[in-house]
Amino acid sequence: MKLLLDTHVLLWWLEDQQRISQEALSAIRDQENPVFVSAATVWEIKIKKSIGKLTAPDDLEEVINDCRFSQLGISIRHATALRALPFHHRDPFDRMLIAQANMENMTIVTRDSDIIQYGVSHLLA
């Protein structure tokens, strides 16, 4: 199962893994499951960090690589897929993760009910 970490799950992984469900922790730790972090997630973290809304490592790319997580870039194909999504909510970062998960046959690891309502494959964090 290819996993795509939602922003809060990545932050919990780095700072407080006890906040993540046992099922999600097991899936992330399972070497058989490739784990991805979207460029949209890093973008969101960097924006929120720059305005003081959260803390995160300065060397986020290195930290992600050290965790054995793969990077998922944003492609034109991903951006085009956004048009097919209903507007359950307007968070552009969440919507990009949903589009990417759908296009790449990934399961989003999240606890965000706004993402879950899109019917995307998910694993409850």
N, C-alpha and C positions, 0 to 999 in steps of 0.2 A: 504494500500500500504506500503510495507516494503522499507524503504529508506536507502541508503548507501551513506554517505557523502564523496565526494572527498576531498582531502587534503586542497585545497584552500577554500572550503566551510566551513570546520570545523574552519579554522583560521579566516575566515570572521565572522562566528557565534560568536567566542570568542572575536574578536577585533573590528569589524565594520559591524554590521548586515545590514547597509544601502546599502552595496555592493551586497546583495543577492536580487534576484527578489521577488516581492510580492507573486507570486505564490509559489515559493520555500519556502519562510518564512512561509506562511500559512500551507503548507504541513508539514514542520518540527514541527511547533507549534501544529498541530492537534494531540491530544492525541490518536486518532484512528490509527495513523501511527507509527509503531515502527521505531525508528531511530538507525542506526548502524554506528559504526566507526570501520574500519578494523585495525587489528594489523599492516598491511602494511602502513597505514596512519601514525600511531604513529612512526613506524620505520623510515619512510621518514622524518617526522618532526624532530625526534631526530638526525638523520644524518645531516640534513641541519642546525639545530641549532648548532651542535657541530663544524661545519666549518664556522659558522658566516653568513650563507645565509638567516637566518630568526630568528625572535624572537617568543618564545612560552612559556607558563607556564612550570615551572620545574615539577610541580605536575600534569602533563597532564592527567594521569589516574583518579585522583580524580576529576579534572575539568570535564572530560567526564562523569563520574558517576553523578556528581552534575547536569549536563544538562539533565539527564534522558536518555542519549544515552546508548545503549547496545554495548558491545564489540563483535567483530567478529574475531575469531582466524583464522589462516591460517592452512588449513588441507592438507594432501597429495592429497586428492580429488581435492582441489582447484588448487594445483600446477600441477597436471596431466592435468587439463582442459586447462592450458596454451598452450599446444601443438596444440589445435584445433583453436587457434586464429591466424588470418593472421598478418603479420608484417607491419601494417600501420605505426607504430612507435615502438621504442624500450624501452620506459620508463617502467622499471620492476614494479614499484609501480602502475602505471595506468593499466598495463596488468593484475596484480593480482586483482585489483578492478573489472575489467571487468569480469574476470573468476569467481570471487566470486558472483558478481551480477547475472551472468547467472546461476550458480549452485544453488543459494539460492533464485531465483526468486525475486530479488530486483531491485529497480529503483535507479540508481546512480544520485545524485544531483550534477551537474557539469556545468561549463561553458567552459570546455576544448573540443575544436573541434576535437582533436585527439581521445578522448574517444568516442565522439558521432559518428564518422565515422565507428565504429565497429558495429553499429546497435543495441547496447545494450539498454535496456529500460532506459530512462533518463528523468530527469526533469531539465530544463534549470535554472541554478542559476543566 
